[in-house]
Amino acid sequence: MKKLLLLAFFTVTAFISNAQHEAMAETKSKPSPPASTSATIGETTLTINYSQPAVKGRNVWDGNLAPLGKVWRTGANDATTFEVSKDVTVQGQTLKAGKYALFTIPGEKEWTIIFNKVAKQWGAFKYNEAEDALRVKATPKANDMMERFTIKAENNGDVTLMWDKVAVAFKVK
């Protein structure tokens, strides 16, 4: 009986160890690794999950990675998700509590920030404007070089998207 229990223990331990190793290897091997940021704004929890593509010497804004004037998944892989635990305002407009796909339309002088009701999507390939819960405008600014796409959420409600030499901020209250 002891031998059987020991065999079962070592089999389960080996299985768990292998699964953990595979998960770690998958995360490390992805060219655009997963990332998240969160903030507590008053009594509201804000969580953003996204993937981080890298510049890798490429022209980010030439139309291939983050096309100007077209809907962009705002990261890589799955669509970025933006979740709030309570109703908020974004740039002064109401957004109901919930989980949304966060898309953007980059522009040289103005970006459109989009909160789409279909949170689970791969990229922006099936993006449907009719499912938008909210669209707001934000102004891009020159920024220090950021190799990996990064989103920063702060407890004062500032959310900043940064990549290459561009930063775009919007306000959540």
C-alpha positions in Angstrom: 0.0 0.0 0.0 2.8 2.4 0.9 4.5 1.7 -2.5 1.2 2.5 -4.3 0.8 5.7 -2.4 4.4 6.8 -3.1 4.0 5.9 -6.8 0.8 8.0 -6.9 2.4 10.9 -5.1 5.4 11.0 -7.4 3.2 10.7 -10.5 1.0 13.6 -9.5 4.1 15.7 -8.5 5.8 15.0 -11.8 2.6 15.9 -13.7 2.2 19.2 -11.8 5.8 20.1 -12.3 5.6 19.4 -16.0 2.5 21.5 -16.4 4.1 24.4 -14.5 7.3 24.1 -16.7 5.2 24.1 -19.9 3.2 27.2 -18.8 6.4 29.0 -17.9 8.1 28.0 -21.2 5.0 29.2 -23.2 5.0 32.6 -21.5 8.8 33.0 -22.1 8.6 31.9 -25.7 5.9 34.3 -26.8 7.3 37.1 -28.8 4.6 39.4 -27.2 4.3 38.3 -23.6 1.2 38.8 -21.5 1.1 41.7 -19.1 -1.4 43.4 -16.8 -1.9 46.7 -14.9 -4.5 47.6 -12.3 -5.5 50.5 -10.2 -8.0 51.4 -7.5 -9.9 54.5 -8.3 -12.0 55.4 -5.3 -14.0 52.3 -4.7 -13.6 51.0 -8.3 -11.1 48.4 -9.4 -9.7 48.8 -12.9 -7.8 45.9 -14.5 -6.2 45.8 -18.0 -4.8 42.6 -19.5 -2.8 42.8 -22.7 0.1 41.5 -24.6 3.4 43.4 -25.2 4.7 43.5 -28.8 8.2 44.9 -29.2 9.4 47.5 -31.7 12.4 45.4 -32.7 13.7 48.1 -35.0 10.5 48.3 -37.0 8.4 51.3 -37.9 5.4 50.8 -35.5 3.2 53.4 -37.1 3.7 52.6 -40.8 0.5 50.6 -41.1 1.7 47.1 -40.4 1.9 46.9 -36.6 -0.4 49.7 -35.4 -2.0 51.3 -38.5 -2.9 55.0 -38.4 -6.5 55.6 -39.1 -7.6 51.9 -38.6 -8.8 49.9 -35.7 -5.9 48.4 -33.7 -6.1 45.6 -31.1 -4.0 47.8 -28.8 -1.3 45.2 -28.1 -0.9 41.8 -29.6 -2.5 38.3 -29.6 -6.0 38.5 -27.9 -7.7 41.8 -27.8 -6.7 43.9 -24.7 -9.3 43.7 -22.0 -10.4 46.7 -19.8 -12.5 45.8 -16.8 -14.1 48.1 -14.2 -15.9 46.9 -11.1 -18.3 49.9 -11.0 -19.6 52.4 -13.4 -17.0 55.0 -14.3 -16.5 58.0 -16.6 -13.8 57.9 -19.3 -12.8 61.3 -20.6 -16.1 62.5 -19.0 -18.4 59.9 -20.7 -20.1 57.1 -18.8 -18.9 53.5 -19.1 -20.9 50.8 -17.2 -19.2 48.4 -14.9 -18.0 45.3 -16.9 -15.3 43.8 -19.1 -14.6 45.2 -22.5 -12.2 44.8 -25.4 -10.0 47.9 -25.6 -9.3 48.9 -29.2 -7.8 52.2 -30.5 -7.7 54.0 -33.8 -4.3 55.7 -33.7 -3.9 59.0 -35.5 -1.1 61.6 -35.8 -3.0 64.3 -33.9 -5.9 62.3 -32.2 -6.6 58.8 -31.1 -10.0 57.1 -30.7 -10.2 54.9 -27.6 -12.8 52.2 -28.0 -14.5 50.1 -25.4 -16.2 47.1 -27.2 -18.7 44.9 -25.5 -17.2 41.7 -26.9 -14.3 41.3 -24.5 -13.0 37.9 -25.7 -11.7 38.3 -29.2 -8.5 37.4 -31.1 -7.0 40.7 -32.3 -9.3 43.0 -34.1 -10.2 40.6 -36.9 -13.9 40.3 -35.9 -14.2 43.8 -34.4 -17.7 45.1 -34.9 -18.4 48.8 -34.3 -22.0 48.0 -33.5 -20.8 46.4 -30.3 -19.0 49.5 -29.1 -20.1 50.6 -25.6 -18.1 53.8 -25.7 -15.7 55.8 -27.9 -13.6 58.7 -26.6 -10.8 60.9 -28.0 -7.3 61.3 -26.6 -4.2 63.2 -27.8 -0.9 61.5 -28.5 2.3 63.0 -27.2 6.0 62.4 -27.8 7.5 60.1 -25.3 10.8 58.5 -24.4 11.5 55.3 -26.4 9.4 52.3 -25.1 10.6 49.1 -26.7 7.6 47.0 -25.5 4.1 48.2 -25.7 3.1 49.1 -22.1 -0.1 50.3 -20.4 0.1 52.1 -17.1 -3.0 52.5 -14.9 -2.7 54.8 -11.8 -4.9 55.2 -8.7 -5.6 58.8 -9.7 -7.4 57.4 -12.8 -4.7 58.2 -15.4 -4.3 55.4 -18.0 -1.4 55.7 -20.4 -0.7 53.7 -23.5 3.0 53.8 -24.5 4.9 52.3 -27.4 7.9 53.4 -29.5 8.1 57.2 -29.0 4.4 57.8 -28.5 2.2 58.0 -25.3 -1.6 58.4 -25.2 -3.3 59.1 -21.9 -7.0 59.1 -20.9 -8.8 59.7 -17.6 -11.0 57.3 -15.7 -13.1 58.6 -12.8 
